[in-house]
Amino acid sequence: MLKRFLRTSVSFLLLLALAGLFSHGVFFVRGADEASTSVADADVAVRWAFNATLDAERAGANVSGLILRLKEAGGVLAEAEMALENGNSSEASSKAVQCIGIAESVKGDADVLKASALKKAQAVFWTSLTFSVVGIAVFVVVLMLVWRWFKRGYVRKMLSMKPEVTTGEA
């Protein structure tokens, strides 16, 4: 009887310990769910900021300052992920919010730089096109003047020539 009571008690304690272990994990996941969502949002924000910076660089903008700020945002995101893995959901959430702020700032600045670079590229294009059209027009005019000068000399030379008479050819 004592053996049965001892076995039942140990089984009950083991069952209680397992239930406590699983319930703690469930509560931990619920508490960290908001933090993990914040960290995921921060990750998405950093990706958007990176893509905006890449687009600005493709447009010809100088993005060296933005890259430094992206690196800072990546560092804060890494800190948020480490805090989340360590179970510190409040620190993970605050770091995620900080990271989102930096990333949104970088994205906004990248969009402004891209627009500025595109405007500058458009101005350079129109200036280049104008100089090309003027250059072609000047080239054609100079070519026509040179052609007329050579033609006039050739016609004078032809008019001053005397015909050559040959005999025996027919």
C-alpha positions in Angstrom: 0.0 0.0 0.0 2.8 2.4 0.9 4.5 1.5 -2.4 1.3 2.3 -4.3 0.8 5.6 -2.5 4.5 6.5 -3.1 4.1 5.6 -6.8 0.9 7.7 -7.1 2.4 10.6 -5.3 5.5 10.6 -7.5 3.4 10.3 -10.7 1.2 13.1 -9.5 4.2 15.4 -8.8 5.8 14.5 -12.1 2.5 15.3 -13.9 2.2 18.6 -12.0 5.8 19.5 -12.8 5.3 18.8 -16.5 2.1 20.8 -16.5 3.9 23.7 -14.8 6.7 23.5 -17.3 4.3 23.6 -20.3 2.1 26.3 -18.8 5.1 28.5 -18.1 6.2 28.1 -21.8 2.7 29.0 -22.9 2.6 32.1 -20.8 6.1 33.0 -21.9 5.1 32.7 -25.6 2.1 34.9 -25.0 4.2 37.5 -23.3 6.8 37.4 -26.0 4.3 37.3 -28.9 4.0 41.1 -28.9 7.7 41.5 -28.7 8.3 39.0 -31.5 5.8 40.8 -33.6 7.7 44.1 -32.9 11.0 42.5 -33.8 9.5 41.1 -37.0 8.1 44.5 -37.9 11.6 46.0 -37.3 13.1 43.4 -39.5 10.7 44.3 -42.3 11.4 48.1 -41.8 15.1 47.5 -42.1 14.6 45.5 -45.3 12.4 48.3 -46.8 15.0 50.9 -45.8 17.8 48.8 -47.4 15.8 48.5 -50.6 15.1 52.3 -50.6 18.8 52.9 -50.1 19.7 50.5 -52.9 17.2 52.3 -55.2 18.7 55.7 -54.3 22.2 54.4 -55.1 21.0 53.0 -58.4 19.7 56.5 -59.2 23.1 57.9 -58.6 22.8 59.4 -55.1 25.6 59.4 -52.5 24.3 56.9 -49.9 27.3 56.6 -47.6 25.6 58.3 -44.7 22.5 56.2 -45.1 24.6 53.0 -45.1 26.1 54.0 -41.7 22.6 54.5 -40.3 21.4 51.2 -41.8 24.3 49.6 -40.0 23.1 51.2 -36.8 19.6 50.0 -37.4 20.9 46.5 -38.0 22.8 46.6 -34.7 19.7 47.7 -32.8 17.7 44.9 -34.5 20.3 42.3 -33.5 20.1 43.6 -29.9 16.3 43.3 -30.0 16.6 39.7 -31.4 19.0 38.8 -28.6 16.8 40.3 -26.0 13.9 38.3 -27.4 15.8 35.1 -27.3 16.9 35.8 -23.7 13.2 36.3 -22.7 13.4 40.0 -22.1 10.4 41.0 -24.1 10.2 44.6 -22.8 13.8 45.4 -23.9 13.1 43.6 -27.2 10.1 45.7 -27.8 11.8 49.0 -27.0 14.8 48.1 -29.2 12.4 47.1 -32.0 10.7 50.4 -31.8 14.0 52.2 -31.8 15.1 50.2 -34.9 11.8 51.0 -36.7 12.4 54.7 -36.1 15.9 54.6 -37.5 14.8 52.5 -40.5 11.9 54.8 -41.3 14.2 57.8 -41.1 16.6 56.1 -43.5 13.8 55.2 -45.9 12.5 58.7 -46.0 16.0 60.2 -46.5 16.7 57.6 -49.2 13.5 58.5 -51.1 14.5 62.2 -50.9 18.0 61.4 -52.2 16.6 59.3 -55.0 14.3 62.1 -56.1 17.1 64.6 -56.0 19.5 62.3 -58.0 16.8 61.6 -60.6 16.2 65.4 -61.0 19.9 66.0 -61.4 20.2 63.1 -63.9 17.3 64.6 -65.9 19.0 68.0 -65.9 22.2 66.4 -67.1 20.3 64.5 -69.8 18.6 67.6 -71.2 21.9 69.6 -71.1 23.7 66.8 -72.9 20.9 66.5 -75.5 20.9 70.2 -76.1 24.7 70.3 -76.6 24.5 67.3 -78.9 21.8 68.9 -81.1 23.7 72.1 -81.3 27.0 70.2 -82.0 25.3 68.3 -84.8 23.9 71.5 -86.3 27.3 73.2 -86.2 29.0 70.1 -87.7 26.5 70.0 -90.6 26.9 73.8 -91.3 30.7 73.5 -91.2 30.5 70.4 -93.5 28.4 72.3 -96.0 30.7 75.3 -96.0 33.8 73.1 -96.5 31.9 71.2 -99.3 31.0 74.4 -101.1 34.6 75.7 -100.8 36.0 72.4 -102.3 33.2 72.4 -105.0 34.0 76.0 -106.0 37.7 75.2 -106.3 37.0 72.1 -108.3 34.6 73.9 -110.7 37.2 76.7 -111.2 39.8 74.1 -112.0 37.5 72.3 -114.5 36.5 75.6 -116.2 40.2 76.6 -116.6 41.1 73.4 -118.3 41.4 73.1 -122.1 40.0 70.1 -123.9 42.5 67.7 -125.2 42.1 66.6 -128.9 43.1 63.2 -129.8 43.3 61.8 -133.3 42.7 58.3 -134.6 40.2 57.2 -132.1 36.8 56.4 -133.2 
